Amino acid sequence: MYRVNPEKCMGCGVCVASCSQGAPRLEGDTAVIDQDLCIECGTCYEVCPEAAIEEVAEGRAQPAPAAQEAGSSGPAPAGPGDGDGSGEETPGDKEGGETMEAVVHADHVEGVYRIPPRVSKLLISEKSVGARNLSLGMNETAVGSRIPEHAHPEQEEAMFIISGRGMFRISGKEYEVGPGTALFAPPGVPHELVNTGEEPLRLVWCYAPPLPEHRLGGK
């Protein structure tokens, strides 16, 4: 059985083009696999350039071979929500989300590239430190790009601009934002953030409660 890890998928469509059965499809900027159409041939798993397609065996997800191609023959570097690749226990491996660490350095966390061009890092979560009531991370949106309009059905989202300039759109209003600006989006309310400046737009984000994929066992 194969599934797509939405934290790694960049929506490139390579898997969609490679499948003769039409099992993978794009929903927004993320691919999903229709299990009713999938014949488990493994083609999408092998061609995914971001190792976002995982083989599920005996209850554990196995990363795609593409994860091994860049650099050495060793294990792929850990990304947000992944183990550390060492085989040793990480905070997410502990029963009940036992906290192993209280500090996470952003430089030690691999970012997830998304389309439109931007990179997101999950820093504080149940997976990393055992946090159950919120998740926190950072985002860097390229010049001319955006965080496209979206809404979270149950989560409040807060953001704090570190550097860059942007336009925050929510509830029919537009707000010019820059360093030192805090933003808030209530549950279920569509919003987007456009980089209108001449440098990457960098911010810290927080969800409460966490998004489902930020929890232990989240996909």
N, CA, C and O of each residue as an XYZ file, in Angstrom:
876
protein
N       0.851     -1.185      0.000
C       0.000      0.000      0.000
C       0.889      1.238      0.000
O       1.899      1.288      0.703
N       0.509      2.232     -0.790
C       1.280      3.465     -0.889
C       0.408      4.655     -0.487
O      -0.799      4.674     -0.729
N       1.055      5.651      0.135
C       0.349      6.866      0.522
C       1.285      8.046      0.345
O       2.502      7.877      0.266
N       0.706      9.261      0.282
C       1.474     10.485      0.088
C       1.611     11.206      1.423
O       0.625     11.405      2.134
N       2.828     11.594      1.756
C       3.085     12.407      2.938
C       2.901     13.870      2.535
O       3.736     14.404      1.806
N       1.821     14.540      2.991
C       1.537     15.911      2.538
C       2.584     16.916      2.986
O       2.685     17.995      2.403
N       3.368     16.588      4.011
C       4.404     17.509      4.473
C       5.598     17.538      3.522
O       6.389     18.481      3.538
N       5.724     16.495      2.689
C       6.839     16.436      1.750
C       6.426     16.736      0.317
O       7.247     17.174     -0.488
N       5.153     16.501     -0.007
C       4.705     16.636     -1.398
C       4.749     18.092     -1.851
O       4.266     18.985     -1.155
N       5.342     18.325     -3.039
C       5.417     19.669     -3.597
C       4.435     19.860     -4.757
O       4.433     20.908     -5.402
N       3.597     18.842     -5.022
C       2.588     18.968     -6.061
C       3.138     19.042     -7.468
O       2.554     19.701     -8.327
N       4.276     18.361     -7.721
C       4.916     18.452     -9.036
C       4.170     17.664    -10.105
O       4.290     17.979    -11.289
N       3.390     16.632     -9.713
C       2.604     15.861    -10.667
C       3.347     14.736    -11.355
O       2.792     14.096    -12.248
N       4.601     14.471    -10.965
C       5.363     13.391    -11.585
C       4.677     12.048    -11.375
O       4.614     11.229    -12.293
N       4.167     11.822    -10.177
C       3.498     10.552     -9.883
C       2.231     10.394    -10.716
O       1.911      9.296    -11.171
N       1.510     11.503    -10.913
C       0.271     11.460    -11.700
C       0.572     11.035    -13.134
O      -0.127     10.199    -13.707
N       1.627     11.623    -13.705
C       1.986     11.318    -15.090
C       2.529      9.902    -15.257
O       2.432      9.324    -16.339
N       3.102      9.340    -14.187
C       3.751      8.035    -14.305
C       2.789      6.859    -14.172
O       3.123      5.743    -14.569
N       1.610      7.091    -13.624
C       0.701      5.984    -13.296
C      -0.267      5.679    -14.438
O      -1.007      6.558    -14.879
N      -0.260      4.447    -14.911
C      -1.158      4.040    -15.994
C      -2.569      3.762    -15.501
O      -3.498      3.627    -16.297
N      -2.727      3.675    -14.171
C      -4.034      3.357    -13.589
C      -4.815      4.597    -13.156
O      -6.001      4.514    -12.839
N      -4.136      5.750    -13.147
C      -4.803      6.976    -12.718
C      -5.052      7.044    -11.232
O      -5.949      7.760    -10.787
N      -4.264      6.301    -10.444
C      -4.482      6.287     -8.999
C      -4.058      7.593     -8.324
O      -4.825      8.129     -7.524
N      -2.858      8.128     -8.618
C      -2.505      9.417     -8.017
C      -3.244     10.550     -8.713
O      -3.474     10.505     -9.922
N      -3.611     11.556     -7.948
C      -4.218     12.755     -8.512
C      -3.846     13.927     -7.618
O      -3.513     13.747     -6.447
N      -3.905     15.130     -8.181
C      -3.596     16.328     -7.419
C      -4.853     16.917     -6.824
O      -5.857     17.094     -7.514
N      -4.794     17.221     -5.547
C      -5.853     17.954     -4.863
C      -5.209     19.209     -4.298
O      -4.512     19.157     -3.285
N      -5.446     20.337     -4.957
C      -4.731     21.555     -4.597
C      -3.278     21.400     -4.992
O      -2.979     21.078     -6.142
N      -2.354     21.629     -4.038
C      -0.930     21.491     -4.336
C      -0.342     20.232     -3.709
O       0.861     20.158     -3.454
N      -1.208     19.234     -3.461
C      -0.750     17.984     -2.859
C      -1.345     16.801     -3.612
O      -2.514     16.831     -3.998
N      -0.548     15.766     -3.820
C      -1.033     14.555     -4.475
C      -1.688     13.626     -3.453
O      -1.306     13.604     -2.283
N      -2.671     12.865     -3.909
C      -3.292     11.815     -3.100
C      -3.399     10.574     -3.984
O      -3.412     10.671     -5.211
N      -3.475      9.413     -3.347
C      -3.550      8.155     -4.083
C      -4.886      7.493     -3.817
O      -5.239      7.237     -2.666
N      -5.628      7.217     -4.873
C      -6.906      6.522     -4.781
C      -6.622      5.027     -4.612
O      -6.183      4.364     -5.552
N      -6.872      4.505     -3.419
C      -6.552      3.108     -3.134
C      -7.408      2.135     -3.931
O      -7.016      0.985     -4.127
N      -8.577      2.584     -4.395
C      -9.431      1.707     -5.205
C      -8.843      1.490     -6.597
O      -9.121      0.477     -7.239
N      -8.022      2.449     -7.069
C      -7.423      2.336     -8.398
C      -5.993      1.807     -8.352
O      -5.486      1.292     -9.349
N      -5.355      1.931     -7.214
C      -3.946      1.550     -7.088
C      -3.776      0.033     -7.166
O      -4.482     -0.716     -6.490
N      -2.822     -0.413     -8.006
C      -2.528     -1.843     -8.113
C      -1.203     -2.172     -7.424
O      -0.678     -3.278     -7.556
N      -0.674     -1.197     -6.691
C       0.548     -1.380     -5.895
C       1.746     -1.819     -6.747
O       2.527     -2.684     -6.352
N       1.865     -1.199     -7.922
C       3.003     -1.519     -8.782
C       4.286     -0.845     -8.313
O       5.384     -1.308     -8.623
N       4.147      0.253     -7.562
C       5.309      0.932     -7.011
C       5.947      1.967     -7.917
O       6.973      2.549     -7.562
N       5.355      2.211     -9.091
C       5.956      3.164    -10.019
C       6.020      4.570     -9.423
O       7.059      5.226     -9.495
N       4.934      5.030     -8.844
C       4.900      6.378     -8.270
C       5.909      6.500     -7.131
O       6.555      7.535     -6.966
N       6.032      5.446     -6.361
C       6.977      5.378     -5.240
C       8.413      5.564     -5.724
O       9.220      6.222     -5.067
N       8.718      4.983     -6.871
C      10.083      5.018     -7.395
C      10.422      6.341     -8.068
O      11.579      6.761     -8.046
N       9.429      7.011     -8.669
C       9.742      8.211     -9.451
C       9.624      9.510     -8.654
O      10.081     10.552     -9.123
N       9.027      9.477     -7.473
C       8.794     10.712     -6.711
C      10.116     11.396     -6.369
O      10.934     10.809     -5.660
N      10.349     12.617     -6.850
C      11.629     13.292     -6.613
C      11.805     13.798     -5.195
O      12.923     14.098     -4.779
N      10.704     13.898     -4.440
C      10.777     14.422     -3.079
C      10.632     13.340     -2.015
O      10.570     13.644     -0.824
N      10.578     12.066     -2.443
C      10.370     10.949     -1.497
C       9.126     11.172     -0.651
O       9.087     10.822      0.528
N       8.099     11.769     -1.280
C       6.858     12.052     -0.553
C       5.907     10.870     -0.533
O       4.980     10.834      0.276
N       6.128      9.891     -1.426
C       5.271      8.704     -1.459
C       5.922      7.618     -0.613
O       7.087      7.271     -0.812
N       5.162      7.093      0.322
C       5.684      6.125      1.276
C       4.997      4.781      1.109
O       3.795      4.710      0.851
N       5.770      3.727      1.257
C       5.229      2.374      1.235
C       4.879      1.990      2.654
O       5.730      2.020      3.543
N       3.629      1.630      2.867
C       3.159      1.281      4.202
C       3.220     -0.231      4.357
O       2.517     -0.965      3.663
N       4.065     -0.690      5.272
C       4.237     -2.122      5.494
C       4.287     -2.398      6.987
O       5.089     -1.800      7.704
N       3.459     -3.276      7.447
C       3.419     -3.670      8.848
C       3.256     -2.468      9.774
O       3.846     -2.390     10.852
N       2.419     -1.525      9.301
C       2.076     -0.389     10.138
C       3.093      0.735     10.138
O       2.883      1.738     10.820
N       4.220      0.605      9.377
C       5.230      1.645      9.349
C       5.458      2.101      7.914
O       5.449      1.291      6.987
N       5.662      3.396      7.739
C       5.879      3.951      6.404
C       7.351      3.862      6.050
O       8.222      4.219      6.843
N       7.617      3.369      4.818
C       8.988      3.287      4.331
C       9.214      4.390      3.314
O       8.438      4.491      2.364
N      10.264      5.244      3.466
C      10.497      6.335      2.525
C      10.860      5.824      1.152
O      11.437      4.745      1.008
N      10.518      6.608      0.137
C      10.786      6.233     -1.245
C      12.275      6.253     -1.534
O      13.027      6.950     -0.853
N      12.727      5.474     -2.567
C      14.147      5.415     -2.897
C      14.755      6.762     -3.225
O      15.944      6.969     -2.986
N      13.965      7.690     -3.769
C      14.504      8.996     -4.156
C      15.144      9.710     -2.984
O      15.995     10.578     -3.178
N      14.743      9.355     -1.758
C      15.310      9.995     -0.578
C      16.780      9.687     -0.438
O      17.499     10.418      0.243
N      17.251      8.606     -1.075
C      18.637      8.200     -0.952
C      19.524      8.800     -2.028
O      20.748      8.700     -1.936
N      18.932      9.429     -3.059
C      19.695      9.770     -4.237
C      20.566     10.996     -4.090
O      21.634     11.066     -4.697
N      20.137     11.968     -3.298
C      20.894     13.205     -3.174
C      21.969     13.054     -2.108
O      21.662     12.969     -0.919
N      23.224     13.021     -2.530
C      24.297     12.954     -1.556
C      24.813     11.559     -1.387
O      25.309     10.956     -2.339
N      24.703     11.020     -0.156
C      25.322      9.745      0.161
C      24.333      8.610      0.068
O      23.160      8.812     -0.247
N      24.823      7.396      0.350
C      23.976      6.220      0.328
C      23.350      5.964      1.679
O      22.661      4.959      1.859
N      23.571      6.842      2.624
C      23.020      6.681      3.966
C      21.567      7.056      4.004
O      20.992      7.377      2.964
N      20.935      7.026      5.194
C      19.529      7.349      5.328
C      19.249      8.798      4.987
O      20.105      9.666      5.156
N      18.035      9.052      4.502
C      17.653     10.407      4.139
C      17.591     11.265      5.380
O      17.243     10.769      6.451
N      17.926     12.563      5.263
C      17.845     13.446      6.422
C      16.418     13.575      6.886
O      15.484     13.535      6.085
N      16.250     13.733      8.208
C      14.917     13.824      8.776
C      14.272     15.138      8.406
O      14.945     16.164      8.314
N      12.970     15.109      8.193
C      12.209     16.310      7.929
C      11.203     16.501      9.034
O      11.165     15.703      9.971
N      10.368     17.557      8.953
C       9.376     17.792      9.978
C       8.494     16.574     10.171
O       7.889     16.077      9.221
N       8.423     16.095     11.406
C       7.568     14.967     11.707
C       8.190     13.626     11.426
O       7.556     12.606     11.694
N       9.429     13.567     10.886
C      10.081     12.301     10.613
C      10.940     11.911     11.793
O      11.229     12.735     12.661
N      11.355     10.630     11.826
C      12.349     10.231     12.799
C      13.690     10.781     12.379
O      13.799     11.399     11.320
N      14.726     10.568     13.196
C      16.028     11.133     12.881
C      16.849     10.252     11.965
O      17.986     10.590     11.635
N      16.281      9.107     11.541
C      16.962      8.246     10.609
C      18.009      7.364     11.259
O      18.671      6.595     10.563
N      18.183      7.448     12.578
C      19.241      6.709     13.238
C      18.786      5.367     13.764
O      19.613      4.523     14.108
N      17.468      5.153     13.832
C      16.955      3.937     14.424
C      16.784      4.072     15.920
O      16.207      3.194     16.562
N      17.287      5.183     16.495
C      17.114      5.411     17.918
C      15.772      6.066     18.169
O      15.161      6.621     17.257
N      15.315      5.999     19.415
C      14.028      6.585     19.744
C      14.109      8.093     19.659
O      15.094      8.697     20.085
N      13.077      8.696     19.109
C      12.928     10.145     19.077
C      11.712     10.483     19.920
O      10.991      9.572     20.329
N      11.449     11.784     20.203
C      10.272     12.127     21.001
C       9.001     11.516     20.468
O       8.143     11.106     21.250
N       8.850     11.439     19.115
C       7.647     10.889     18.529
C       7.516      9.392     18.702
O       6.436      8.840     18.493
N       8.625      8.704     19.089
C       8.565      7.263     19.283
C       8.138      6.884     20.688
O       7.801      5.729     20.949
N       8.151      7.846     21.590
C       7.814      7.563     22.970
C       6.315      7.453     23.150
O       5.558      8.223     22.559
N       5.881      6.504     23.961
C       4.462      6.355     24.239
C       3.975      7.606     24.957
O       4.623      8.130     25.863
N       2.785      8.072     24.508
C       2.186      9.235     25.152
C       2.882     10.537     24.808
O       2.594     11.559     25.431
N       3.814     10.539     23.813
C       4.467     11.781     23.425
C       5.376     12.323     24.504
O       5.447     13.539     24.683
N       6.075     11.467     25.230
C       6.971     11.907     26.286
C       7.968     12.915     25.747
O       8.574     12.689     24.699
N       8.148     14.032     26.452
C       9.030     15.079     25.996
C      10.477     14.700     26.256
O      10.866     14.450     27.397
N      11.278     14.658     25.189
C      12.697     14.367     25.316
C      13.516     15.652     25.312
O      14.557     15.733     25.964
N      13.044     16.652     24.576
C      13.762     17.908     24.460
C      12.786     19.064     24.679
O      11.584     18.927     24.453
N      13.316     20.193     25.119
C      12.501     21.385     25.291
C      12.903     22.482     24.329
O      12.240     23.517     24.255
N      13.998     22.266     23.580
C      14.506     23.275     22.656
C      14.693     22.646     21.284
O      15.250     21.555     21.165
N      14.224     23.339     20.245
C      14.392     22.896     18.861
C      15.060     24.032     18.090
O      14.564     25.159     18.099
N      16.164     23.753     17.433
C      16.856     24.753     16.620
C      16.388     24.647     15.176
O      16.447     23.574     14.576
N      15.926     25.755     14.621
C      15.411     25.748     13.247
C      16.463     25.276     12.258
O      16.129     24.635     11.261
N      17.733     25.584     12.517
C      18.796     25.178     11.600
C      18.961     23.664     11.533
O      19.578     23.143     10.604
N      18.407     22.958     12.523
C      18.538     21.502     12.570
C      17.325     20.793     11.975
O      17.270     19.564     11.961
N      16.355     21.559     11.486
C      15.123     20.986     10.940
C      15.089     21.203      9.435
O      15.268     22.324      8.958
N      14.863     20.140      8.698
C      14.780     20.237      7.237
C      13.454     20.860      6.823
O      12.398     20.452      7.307
N      13.501     21.831      5.943
C      12.286     22.468      5.478
C      11.562     21.649      4.430
O      12.163     20.817      3.750
N      10.267     21.890      4.304
C       9.431     21.227      3.305
C       9.082     22.249      2.228
O       8.473     23.278      2.520
N       9.466     21.969      0.989
C       9.209     22.882     -0.121
C       7.796     22.675     -0.647
O       7.346     21.542     -0.822
N       7.103     23.777     -0.897
C       5.736     23.706     -1.410
C       5.573     24.643     -2.598
O       6.391     25.532     -2.834
N       4.488     24.416     -3.342
C       4.109     25.259     -4.475
C       2.809     25.967     -4.117
O       1.886     25.316     -3.626
N       2.696     27.321     -4.352
C       3.679     28.273     -4.848
C       4.942     28.273     -3.973
O       4.883     27.884     -2.807
N       6.092     28.709     -4.533
C       7.377     28.531     -3.857
C       7.426     29.099     -2.444
O       7.275     30.303     -2.232
N       7.640     28.209     -1.488
C       7.786     28.575     -0.089
C       8.325     27.355      0.652
O       8.202     26.227      0.176
N       8.918     27.588      1.810
C       9.464     26.512      2.615
C       8.917     26.631      4.024
O       8.932     27.707      4.621
N       8.433     25.513      4.549
C       7.857     25.501      5.884
C       8.632     24.529      6.768
O       9.054     23.465      6.315
N       8.817     24.905      8.034
C       9.482     24.038      9.007
C       8.583     23.866     10.229
O       8.141     24.848     10.826
N       8.320     22.629     10.593
C       7.572     22.313     11.813
C       8.576     22.177     12.946
O       9.432     21.293     12.913
N       8.479     23.046     13.952
C       9.460     23.072     15.030
C       8.924     22.461     16.327
O       9.490     21.503     16.853
N       7.839     23.022     16.828
C       7.255     22.546     18.086
C       5.977     21.777     17.784
O       5.050     22.312     17.176
N       5.933     20.517     18.213
C       4.753     19.688     17.987
C       4.807     18.497     18.932
O       5.764     18.324     19.688
N       3.766     17.682     18.874
C       3.772     16.448     19.659
C       4.884     15.528     19.182
O       5.424     14.740     19.958
N       5.226     15.634     17.893
C       6.258     14.777     17.335
C       7.655     15.159     17.820
O       8.518     14.296     17.982
N       7.873     16.445     18.050
C       9.229     16.888     18.389
C       9.464     17.026     19.885
O      10.506     16.610     20.391
N       8.500     17.609     20.599
C       8.705     17.835     22.037
C       7.553     17.347     22.901
O       7.591     17.493     24.123
N       6.523     16.768     22.279
C       5.386     16.278     23.043
C       4.271     17.281     23.238
O       3.357     17.033     24.025
N       4.317     18.427     22.532
C       3.273     19.447     22.666
C       1.966     18.930     22.090
O       1.927     18.483     20.943
N       0.895     18.986     22.872
C      -0.387     18.412     22.436
C      -1.443     19.459     22.109
O      -2.413     19.147     21.419
N      -1.285     20.680     22.580
C      -2.338     21.675     22.424
C      -2.021     22.771     21.413
O      -2.863     23.620     21.124
N      -0.808     22.747     20.879
C      -0.436     23.708     19.838
C       0.709     23.139     19.022
O       1.377     22.193     19.439
N       0.927     23.729     17.851
C       2.109     23.438     17.044
C       2.632     24.756     16.525
O       1.865     25.682     16.262
N       3.963     24.838     16.377
C       4.598     26.091     15.991
C       5.701     25.805     14.983
O       6.402     24.797     15.071
N       5.838     26.712     14.028
C       6.879     26.543     13.029
C       7.174     27.850     12.347
O       6.762     28.911     12.816
N       7.886     27.783     11.242
C       8.218     28.989     10.505
C       8.053     28.753      9.009
O       8.082     27.617      8.537
N       7.882     29.837      8.282
C       7.653     29.772      6.841
C       8.459     30.860      6.161
O       8.549     31.981      6.662
N       9.045     30.531      5.018
C       9.727     31.518      4.195
C       9.138     31.452      2.797
O       9.273     30.442      2.106
N       8.481     32.533      2.381
C       7.819     32.599      1.083
C       8.658     33.427      0.116
O       9.055     34.549      0.428
N       8.921     32.865     -1.052
C       9.802     33.504     -2.026
C       9.215     34.814     -2.558
O       8.008     35.045     -2.480
N      10.083     35.655     -3.093
C       9.653     36.919     -3.699
C       8.663     36.629     -4.829
O       8.924     35.794     -5.695
N       7.536     37.323     -4.811
C       6.514     37.144     -5.830
C       5.596     35.966     -5.599
O       4.664     35.752     -6.374
N       5.836     35.195     -4.548
C       5.024     34.019     -4.264
C       4.001     34.339     -3.172
O       3.826     35.496     -2.789
N       3.340     33.310     -2.687
C       2.292     33.506     -1.696
C       2.030     32.227     -0.923
O       2.406     31.137     -1.353
N       1.387     32.370      0.212
C       0.726     31.260      0.891
C      -0.717     31.323      0.401
O      -1.457     32.222      0.800
N      -1.134     30.390     -0.454
C      -2.438     30.532     -1.126
C      -3.604     30.478     -0.148
O      -3.476     30.007      0.982
N      -4.742     30.974     -0.616
C      -5.930     31.019      0.235
C      -6.282     29.623      0.736
O      -6.311     28.662     -0.032
N      -6.547     29.529      2.020
C      -6.897     28.264      2.648
C      -7.607     28.565      3.965
O      -7.637     29.713      4.409
N      -8.162     27.562      4.572
C      -8.814     27.709      5.867
C      -8.603     26.432      6.665
O      -8.422     25.356      6.095
N      -8.627     26.556      7.986
C      -8.473     25.406      8.869
C      -9.776     25.257      9.653
O     -10.144     26.156     10.409
N     -10.482     24.131      9.484
C     -11.824     24.005     10.053
C     -11.895     24.115     11.571
O     -12.900     24.588     12.101
N     -10.856     23.692     12.281
C     -10.915     23.665     13.745
C      -9.827     24.487     14.419
O      -9.902     24.747     15.620
N      -8.816     24.898     13.658
C      -7.651     25.524     14.266
C      -7.680     27.049     14.176
O      -8.074     27.611     13.153
N      -7.266     27.705     15.239
C      -6.897     29.107     15.181
C      -5.448     29.167     14.691
O      -4.625     28.331     15.065
N      -5.144     30.156     13.854
C      -3.777     30.312     13.373
C      -3.287     31.719     13.663
O      -3.955     32.700     13.335
N      -2.125     31.813     14.277
C      -1.475     33.098     14.519
C      -0.145     33.108     13.775
O       0.527     32.082     13.674
N       0.225     34.266     13.261
C       1.491     34.424     12.549
C       2.178     35.698     13.022
O       1.521     36.660     13.419
N       3.506     35.692     12.974
C       4.289     36.873     13.342
C       5.361     37.073     12.287
O       6.180     36.185     12.049
N       5.358     38.246     11.649
C       6.283     38.534     10.563
C       7.667     38.874     11.127
O       7.806     39.761     11.970
N       8.677     38.160     10.650
C      10.051     38.412     11.066
C      10.723     39.399     10.126
O      11.352     40.358     10.574
N      10.592     39.166      8.819
C      11.211     40.051      7.837
C      10.448     39.964      6.524
O       9.748     38.986      6.261
N      10.595     41.005      5.698
C       9.886     41.051      4.433
C       8.597     41.856      4.530
O       8.212     42.312      5.606
N       7.937     42.023      3.383
C       6.671     42.757      3.322
C       5.629     41.889      2.632
O       5.957     41.084      1.760
N       4.378     42.059      3.025
C       3.336     41.251      2.420
C       1.968     41.882      2.517
O       1.779     42.922      3.149
N       1.001     41.216      1.864
C      -0.409     41.612      1.921
C      -1.198     40.439      2.477
O      -1.216     39.358      1.889
N      -1.851     40.656      3.612
C      -2.656     39.627      4.272
C      -4.114     39.877      3.922
O      -4.647     40.953      4.193
N      -4.766     38.869      3.310
C      -6.157     38.996      2.894
C      -7.023     38.042      3.703
O      -6.744     36.846      3.780
N      -8.081     38.587      4.307
C      -8.975     37.789      5.131
C     -10.297     38.531      5.283
O     -10.324     39.744      5.488
N     -11.390     37.786      5.178
C     -12.741     38.341      5.391
C     -13.009     39.584      4.535
O     -13.632     40.539      4.999
N     -12.533     39.566      3.278
C     -12.790     40.675      2.376
C     -11.939     41.907      2.612
O     -12.159     42.938      1.977
N     -10.960     41.819      3.520
C     -10.099     42.963      3.818
C      -8.658     42.639      3.462
O      -8.266     41.473      3.405
N      -7.868     43.692      3.222
C      -6.456     43.547      2.932
C      -5.645     44.349      3.945
O      -5.998     45.478      4.284
N      -4.564     43.755      4.419
C      -3.706     44.408      5.403
C      -2.258     44.330      4.936
O      -1.751     43.247      4.645
N      -1.590     45.489      4.865
C      -0.161     45.488      4.582
C       0.576     45.087      5.858
O       0.322     45.627      6.934
N       1.491     44.133      5.717
C       2.183     43.620      6.897
C       3.693     43.652      6.678
O       4.170     43.588      5.545
N       4.425     43.751      7.760
C       5.874     43.770      7.706
C       6.449     43.327      9.031
O       5.708     42.841      9.885
N       7.741     43.479      9.229
C       8.384     43.030     10.460
C       7.699     43.574     11.711
O       7.391     44.762     11.800
N       7.471     42.693     12.664
C       6.817     43.084     13.909
C       5.305     43.024     13.876
O       4.656     43.389     14.856
N       4.716     42.563     12.752
C       3.262     42.477     12.622
C       2.772     41.094     13.017
O       3.338     40.084     12.598
N       1.718     41.049     13.827
C       1.086     39.783     14.208
C      -0.229     39.636     13.464
O      -0.987     40.598     13.340
N      -0.506     38.424     12.964
C      -1.701     38.148     12.173
C      -2.503     37.044     12.848
O      -1.944     36.190     13.536
N      -3.823     37.068     12.646
C      -4.674     36.041     13.239
C      -5.760     35.618     12.261
O      -6.388     36.456     11.613
N      -5.978     34.294     12.158
C      -7.044     33.736     11.320
C      -7.883     32.790     12.173
O      -7.360     31.784     12.653
N      -9.168     33.082     12.376
C     -10.030     32.198     13.157
C     -10.308     30.891     12.423
O     -10.049     30.798     11.224
N     -10.819     29.898     13.102
C     -11.154     28.625     12.450
C     -12.171     28.827     11.331
O     -13.132     29.581     11.481
N     -11.947     28.146     10.209
C     -12.907     28.145      9.119
C     -12.918     29.378      8.246
O     -13.721     29.457      7.317
N     -12.051     30.352      8.511
C     -12.059     31.602      7.744
C     -10.938     31.574      6.697
O      -9.767     31.491      7.066
N     -11.271     31.641      5.396
C     -10.242     31.629      4.348
C      -9.319     32.844      4.461
O      -9.761     33.950      4.774
N      -8.040     32.617      4.203
C      -7.058     33.700      4.267
C      -5.869     33.356      3.389
O      -5.615     32.185      3.110
N      -5.144     34.372      2.956
C      -3.927     34.167      2.184
C      -2.934     35.271      2.500
O      -3.306     36.340      2.983
N      -1.670     34.999      2.222
C      -0.613     35.965      2.478
C       0.284     36.024      1.248
O       0.855     35.012      0.842
N       0.408     37.213      0.654
C       1.175     37.409     -0.571
C       2.448     38.170     -0.252
O       2.413     39.179      0.453
N       3.575     37.693     -0.768
C       4.833     38.418     -0.621
C       4.857     39.549     -1.643
O       4.966     39.300     -2.844
N       4.757     40.779     -1.176
C       4.756     41.945     -2.059
C       6.084     42.686     -2.036
O       6.238     43.712     -2.699
N       7.039     42.171     -1.279
C       8.309     42.863     -1.117
C       9.377     42.380     -2.078
O       9.096     41.659     -3.035
N      10.611     42.792     -1.807
C      11.751     42.471     -2.664
C      12.711     41.518     -1.976
O      13.871     41.403     -2.375
N      12.231     40.829     -0.940
C      13.023     39.836     -0.230
C      12.078     38.745      0.263
O      10.869     38.968      0.328
N      12.599     37.575      0.612
C      11.723     36.523      1.131
C      10.927     37.017      2.342
O      11.435     37.778      3.166
N       9.693     36.578      2.430
C       8.818     36.917      3.548
C       8.933     35.809      4.586
O       8.526     34.676      4.327
N       9.484     36.121      5.761
C       9.745     35.124      6.798
C       8.829     35.377      7.986
O       8.682     36.507      8.453
N       8.220     34.305      8.459
C       7.288     34.437      9.585
C       7.312     33.194     10.462
O       7.779     32.128     10.060
N       6.797     33.364     11.662
C       6.555     32.258     12.590
C       5.056     32.030     12.640
O       4.289     32.990     12.725
N       4.620     30.769     12.587
C       3.199     30.443     12.664
C       2.914     29.526     13.845
O       3.790     28.804     14.320
N       1.663     29.572     14.309
C       1.247     28.718     15.424
C      -0.198     28.299     15.216
O      -1.046     29.127     14.882
N      -0.487     27.005     15.414
C      -1.849     26.481     15.334
C      -2.295     25.974     16.710
O      -1.524     25.346     17.436
N      -3.543     26.257     17.047
C      -4.127     25.724     18.275
C      -5.596     25.397     18.015
O      -6.374     26.286     17.668
N      -5.982     24.127     18.178
C      -5.130     22.963     18.419
C      -4.252     22.673     17.196
O      -4.434     23.294     16.148
N      -3.309     21.744     17.318
C      -2.428     21.448     16.184
C      -3.208     20.892     14.996
O      -4.286     20.322     15.162
N      -2.649     21.066     13.788
C      -3.199     20.382     12.626
C      -3.055     18.871     12.822
O      -2.121     18.429     13.491
N      -3.957     18.075     12.254
C      -3.881     16.622     12.426
C      -2.534     16.034     12.041
O      -2.049     15.109     12.693
N      -1.916     16.573     10.967
C      -0.626     16.024     10.534
C       0.526     16.403     11.460
O       1.632     15.883     11.311
N       0.281     17.302     12.415
C       1.318     17.670     13.373
C       1.290     16.787     14.618
O       2.158     16.906     15.483
N       0.298     15.905     14.713
C       0.192     15.030     15.877
C       0.922     13.716     15.624
O       1.235     13.380     14.482
N       1.188     12.983     16.688
C       1.773     11.663     16.541
C       0.861     10.806     15.677
O      -0.350     10.759     15.896
N       1.436     10.140     14.712
C       0.637      9.307     13.818
C      -0.039     10.079     12.714
O      -0.719      9.490     11.874
N       0.141     11.442     12.698
C      -0.475     12.263     11.663
C       0.145     11.995     10.315
O       1.328     11.669     10.220
N      -0.669     12.135      9.251
C      -0.211     11.822      7.889
C      -0.255     13.085      7.032
O       0.090     13.041      5.851
